[in-house]
Amino acid sequence: MSSRFKTGLLLGTATLAVCSAGAPGARAQTALPEVTVTAPSPIVRRHQAAAQPRPATRVAAPARQRGRAPAETPPVAQAAPAPQPGILPIVTDQFATVTVVPNEEIRRNGGGTLGDLLGNKPGISASQYAPGGASRPIIRGLDVNRVSIIENGIGSNGASDLGEDHFVPVDPLSTNQIEVIRGPATLRYGSTAIGGVVSATNNRIPDALPPCAQPFQSYGLPAKAPTLFGGAGCMNGEVRSAVSSVDRGVEGAVLLDAGGKNVAVHADVYGRNAGDYNVPSYPYAAPGMPFNGRQPNSAATAAGASIGGSYLFDGGFIGASITQNNSLYRIPGVEGSEVGTRIDAKQTKFNAKGEYRPDAAAIDAIRFWVGATDYKHNEVGQATAGDPTTDGVRQTFTNREQEGRLEVQLAPFNAGFAAVTTALGVQAGHQELTAPSPDDPGSPLNGLFDPNKNTRVAGYVFNELQFTNTTKAQVAGRIEHVELSGSTPSLIPEIFDLNSDPSAIGPATQRNLSFTPKSLSLGLIQALPWGLSASITGQYTERAPKPAELFSRGGHDATATFDIGNPNLKIETAKSVEVGLRRAEGPFRFEITAYYTQFSGFIYRRLTGNTCEEVECAAGAGLELNQAIYSQRDATFKGGEFQSQLDVAQLYGGTFGIENQFDIVRATFADGTNVPRIPPMRVGGGLYWRDANWLMKVNLLHAFAQNDVAPIAETTTPGYNLLKAEVSYRTKLDPNVWGAREMLVGLIGNNLLNEDIRIATSYSKDNVLMPGIGVRAFANVKF
């Protein structure tokens, strides 16, 4: 990919040693892969040369002089030399921790959901409500309304933040890279990203022509393709496939990229199918029940397709795509197994984005993103256990959402004390949610909430100050206005029975609420000797309540709670600081981070100790659902993460080494009681051997028991050991002989000790085990 368009729409760029370049005492780097980060900052550097304060007045240069190809030569994606596999990607030029999962690692490890893929990374766990079907990442103990999930710069916009049983409409099978961003950069995505941003990227909207790995003629297209692309063109293809033993699973994807002259197009289709997965022992605390070695009601299928294209011109591009995501998966657990609960979800998504780099003295780039989503899922099951005649739709969720963002990056200027680069952005979004129940349309508790609307308008600014070659700072701010409307009963007492007293619930009242959250962040990066990079960031972040927190008033099977929203909730405020030290070069690469966050008015589900069913709530235990009222309390989160790799010796033509990881988070309310569903402390390590083609690894991750639980309705979780081993082989091929140019194949063994694994952050942990021992075989072929 050309230097101009390699980061054409990328939202941030990171190389493995950019901050240590020029640092005193820095050693010569070992040949390590470049890590290109696509999401964090709206300030995009086009060159990695040491920065100097620039003159205050910049004279517009010709296109070729500014690193841009002339109009008749659109940018072409140049295939970078493949780095050795398995090298830990450490990012040193961002103001807070960025976890990068590159393409090859996604292909090796797989995973039906983002939670499955990311759940064992330092500082990241997963909701794991339905492994393989519905599992959302949890960052440093924060989830749903404090973690944003985006795809190519636009929100995933499903319903996964409304219930842990809802799938995230971003499938790793169709993704090229995933990043988890924390710290100041999250301000550009909204006030709901206090915990972090999970960013998935792919090539569904191309920003450059594909590299000419295969001319059209080699595909037998001597006539039509050249006509379509102006007389010349290239096409690249990729096939991704895998099978797994633990669930008899099969998955596959086909991706195509083509282009010529000024047009680039992309198409992909994917699908996966898995049965009930094997578990070591019976998952329920109910002796004597039949057990066939599998987690009941845990099968999942998914399929999707996308087509997109871009027009490329001198100084920019504009493109669009349309994507369909479908998922049908079952909900494991006692009740889910008894009534055959499953979720049938569909999402249609339109995205557009573009960039223009004018020949202007004041503006470097103008970028935009637009997205529109139509999402719906039906929760299907039997009203009466064992009675198939009652099978039908029990709940429906819909989400129609539109979102847009526009950014302008100004040209750097000399402020005397630093070279300053500024990026300005505006963002707007509108969401309409419904969750009616088909059972009793006339009840004041009809469904989880009535239709509600959420409109957001925001502006933000990022200023990056380069003081010297080794010192850089960032100052960013955001102001947002949120309008929410919906209805809720004027009164919902903790104890009621609508059968005996229909007036116990107050009449529905329309509420129109508005909030104006404001946020500010400061960050500093300092390059140190020996290739070290140190950073410190501070943030003040405000978050407006979400519709579910304000307007809920009914049963929520996903969390086994009867949720009662609170329309009187105030803005949630978080004050946080993070310090980090990283090294990305040489034989010892590591990253260590510590953080502290103080919440004022932390919004959470407060379990009262009462239980509820469809139309009543009673004191104490006895009914099906735990009563939960959305409330606010001050809370403190603190913890840290560490990961490293050490290349010990050269062995048999490759590199032998050791790696390890550690993470911990402690979260308490002001009175010292525990915040619910916090991941346990984990420590892990392993051995690896790699060369240019082979990667062999064995790794053991130990999770300690989680005994720091909420005082009501949360159980402790035992610890576990997760042993994994893998071997993979990558090689170039001769297309004239094999019909393909590159191949990656391998085997992954997971949970090789066949341990009972329960995830402390899962609402269903007491009756859902993680998959037992299994082997995954995968093959990835590029044409």
Secondary structure, 3 states (H helix, E strand, C coil): CCCCCCCCCCCCCCCCCCCCCCCCCCCCCCCCCCCCCCCCCCCCCCCCCCCCCCCCCCCCCCCCCCCCCCCCCCCECCCCCCCCCCCCCCCCCCCCCEEEECHHHHHHHCCCCHHHHHCCCCCEEECCCECCCECCEEECCECHHHEEEEECCEECCCCCCCCCCCCCCCCHHHCCEEEEECCHHHHHHCCCCCCEEEEEECCCCCCCECCCCCEHHHHCCCCHHHHHCCCCCEEEEEEEEEEECCCCEEEEEEEEEEEECCEEEEEEEEEEEECCCECCCCCCCCCCCCCCCECCCCCEEEEEEEEEEEEEECCEEEEEEEEEEEEEEECCCHHHHHHCCEEEEEEEEEEEEEEECCCCCCEEEEEEEEEEEEEEEEEEEECCCCCHHHEEEEEEEEEEEEEEEEEEEECCEECCCCEEEEEEEEEEEEEEEEECCCCCCCCCCCCCEEEEEEEEEEEEEEEEEECCCCEEEEEEEEEEEEEEEEEEECCCCCCEECCCCHHHCCCEEEEEEEECCEEEEEEEEEECHHHEEEEEEEEEEEECCCHHHHHCEEEEHHHCEEEECCCCCCCEEEEEEEEEEEECCCCEEEEEEEEEEEEEEEEEEEEEEEEECCCEEECCCCCCEEEEEEEEEEEEEEEEEEEEEEEEEEECCEEEEEEEEEEEEEEEECCCCECCCCCCCEEEEEEEEECCCEEEEEEEEEECCECCCCCCCCCCECCEEEEEEEEEEEEECCHHHHCCCEEEEEEEEECCCCCCCCCCCCCCCCCCCCCCCEEEEEEEEEC
